[in-house]
Amino acid sequence: MLSRRPKPEPLKGALAGAVAGIGAAYLKALVEPPLQTITEGIWPPTAEQKEEIGADPKGHQDNMPPAVMVEAAAENLADTHLSKKQKLAYQQVIHYTLGAVLGAVYGALAEYEPQVTRGLGVPAGAVMYLCTHATAVPATGFQRWPWQLPRAAVAWESGSHLAFGAGLELARKPLRKLLG
């Protein structure tokens, strides 16, 4: 006799995914510096390339896309300039909020299509990279397209999204079981 798949509960899935997404966003932030060091050892960027938006989180944290976006919003909407400290604080809010939102969507989808969790969430992390830094962010003009960025920047950024996907699934699954 075939076992029946449990009835999808998207709210529970989204809740587990959102909480897991915050943790996965933290993991992503932790792995970026060592990935940057490794990839720059393989494909050393020029000093000029490291000045590009999103190319150097260790040396230019305030030149990452969320910080540049929030600075532009402050200037265009409120006619004000943000300090480096303010940009970095808002960048964290954006980073963790996006992690929670992506996690919630992933968790809800996993309720209906468990296949999205295959590969320990790593393929989902690749999709998240493709939907954010490889398309949406460059489409806004806040970062160059991946083929225009230094190879090392593309490698560590995409690699950190793979870690995000794995961390998301590793946390989501037990959290979802806790919710019943």
C-alpha positions as CSV (number, residue, x, y, z in Angstrom):
1,M,0.0,0.0,0.0
2,L,1.3,3.5,-0.9
3,S,1.8,5.9,1.9
4,R,0.0,9.2,1.5
5,R,1.8,12.4,1.6
6,P,0.6,14.6,4.5
7,K,-1.8,17.4,3.7
8,P,0.2,20.6,2.8
9,E,0.1,23.2,5.6
10,P,1.7,26.3,3.9
11,L,1.5,28.6,6.9
12,K,3.5,26.1,9.0
13,G,5.9,25.6,6.1
14,A,6.3,29.4,5.7
15,L,6.9,29.9,9.4
16,A,9.5,27.2,9.6
17,G,11.1,28.5,6.4
18,A,11.1,32.1,7.6
19,V,12.9,31.2,10.9
20,A,15.3,29.0,9.0
21,G,15.9,31.7,6.5
22,I,17.1,34.1,9.2
23,G,19.6,31.4,10.3
24,A,20.6,30.7,6.7
25,A,21.2,34.4,6.1
26,Y,23.5,34.4,9.1
27,L,25.3,31.4,7.6
28,K,25.6,33.1,4.2
29,A,27.2,36.2,5.9
30,L,29.7,33.9,7.8
31,V,30.8,32.0,4.7
32,E,31.3,35.1,2.4
33,P,34.7,36.3,3.8
34,P,36.4,32.9,3.6
35,L,34.9,32.3,0.1
36,Q,36.1,35.7,-1.0
37,T,39.6,34.9,0.2
38,I,39.6,31.5,-1.6
39,T,38.1,32.7,-4.8
40,E,40.4,35.8,-5.0
41,G,43.3,33.5,-4.5
42,I,42.2,31.7,-7.7
43,W,41.0,34.7,-9.7
44,P,42.7,37.8,-8.2
45,P,40.7,40.9,-9.0
46,T,42.3,44.2,-9.8
47,A,42.1,47.1,-7.3
48,E,39.7,48.8,-9.7
49,Q,37.5,45.7,-9.8
50,K,37.3,45.6,-6.0
51,E,35.8,49.1,-6.1
52,E,32.7,47.8,-8.1
53,I,29.4,47.5,-6.2
54,G,29.2,44.1,-4.6
55,A,32.7,43.0,-5.4
56,D,34.4,43.4,-2.0
57,P,32.4,42.7,1.2
58,K,35.5,42.4,3.4
59,G,37.0,45.8,2.3
60,H,33.9,47.8,1.2
61,Q,30.9,46.6,3.2
62,D,29.1,49.8,2.5
63,N,29.4,49.2,-1.2
64,M,27.3,46.1,-1.3
65,P,24.0,46.3,-3.2
66,P,21.6,46.6,-0.2
67,A,23.7,49.4,1.2
68,V,23.9,51.2,-2.1
69,M,20.1,50.7,-2.6
70,V,19.2,52.1,0.8
71,E,21.5,55.1,0.2
72,A,19.8,55.8,-3.1
73,A,16.4,55.6,-1.5
74,A,17.4,57.9,1.3
75,E,18.8,60.5,-1.1
76,N,15.9,60.2,-3.6
77,L,13.0,59.9,-1.2
78,A,14.1,61.8,1.8
79,D,16.8,64.1,0.4
80,T,19.2,62.9,3.1
81,H,22.6,61.2,3.2
82,L,23.2,58.1,5.3
83,S,26.4,57.6,7.4
84,K,28.4,54.4,6.8
85,K,27.1,53.1,10.1
86,Q,23.5,53.7,9.0
87,K,24.0,52.1,5.6
88,L,25.5,49.0,7.3
89,A,22.6,48.8,9.8
90,Y,20.0,49.1,7.1
91,Q,21.9,46.6,5.0
92,Q,21.6,44.0,7.8
93,V,17.8,44.6,8.0
94,I,17.5,44.0,4.3
95,H,19.8,40.9,4.4
96,Y,17.9,39.2,7.2
97,T,14.4,40.3,5.9
98,L,15.2,38.9,2.5
99,G,16.5,35.7,4.1
100,A,13.2,35.3,6.0
101,V,11.1,36.1,3.0
102,L,13.0,33.7,0.7
103,G,12.9,31.1,3.5
104,A,9.1,31.5,3.9
105,V,8.5,31.1,0.2
106,Y,10.8,28.0,0.2
107,G,9.0,26.5,3.2
108,A,5.6,27.1,1.7
109,L,6.6,25.6,-1.6
110,A,8.1,22.6,0.2
111,E,4.7,21.8,1.6
112,Y,3.3,21.4,-1.9
113,E,6.4,20.2,-3.8
114,P,8.8,18.4,-1.5
115,Q,11.2,18.1,-4.5
116,V,12.3,21.7,-3.9
117,T,14.2,20.4,-0.9
118,R,16.2,17.9,-2.9
119,G,20.0,18.2,-2.8
120,L,19.9,19.5,0.7
121,G,18.5,22.8,-0.5
122,V,21.6,23.6,-2.5
123,P,19.8,23.7,-5.9
124,A,17.3,26.1,-4.3
125,G,20.2,28.3,-3.2
126,A,21.3,28.4,-6.8
127,V,17.9,29.4,-7.9
128,M,17.9,32.2,-5.2
129,Y,21.2,33.4,-6.5
130,L,19.8,33.4,-10.1
131,C,16.7,35.4,-8.9
132,T,18.6,38.0,-6.9
133,H,22.3,38.8,-7.7
134,A,22.3,37.3,-11.2
135,T,19.1,39.0,-12.5
136,A,17.0,41.3,-10.2
137,V,19.9,43.3,-8.7
138,P,21.6,44.0,-12.0
139,A,18.2,44.7,-13.6
140,T,17.8,47.6,-11.1
141,G,21.2,49.0,-12.1
142,F,22.6,48.6,-8.6
143,Q,25.2,46.0,-9.6
144,R,26.7,44.9,-12.9
145,W,25.6,41.6,-14.5
146,P,27.6,38.5,-13.4
147,W,29.5,38.3,-16.7
148,Q,30.7,41.9,-16.1
149,L,31.9,41.3,-12.5
150,P,35.2,39.9,-11.4
151,R,35.1,36.1,-11.5
152,A,36.0,35.8,-7.8
153,A,33.0,38.0,-6.9
154,V,30.6,35.8,-8.9
155,A,32.1,32.7,-7.4
156,W,31.9,33.7,-3.7
157,E,28.5,35.3,-4.1
158,S,27.0,32.3,-5.8
159,G,28.8,30.0,-3.4
160,S,27.4,31.8,-0.4
161,H,23.9,31.3,-1.9
162,L,24.5,27.6,-2.1
163,A,25.5,27.7,1.6
164,F,22.3,29.7,2.2
165,G,20.2,27.0,0.5
166,A,21.9,24.2,2.5
167,G,21.5,26.0,5.8
168,L,17.9,26.8,5.0
169,E,17.0,23.2,4.4
170,L,19.0,21.9,7.4
171,A,17.1,24.3,9.7
172,R,13.7,24.2,8.0
173,K,13.2,20.4,8.2
174,P,13.5,20.0,12.0
175,L,11.6,23.3,12.6
176,R,8.8,22.0,10.4
177,K,8.7,18.8,12.4
178,L,8.4,20.8,15.6
179,L,5.4,22.6,14.3
180,G,3.6,19.2,13.7
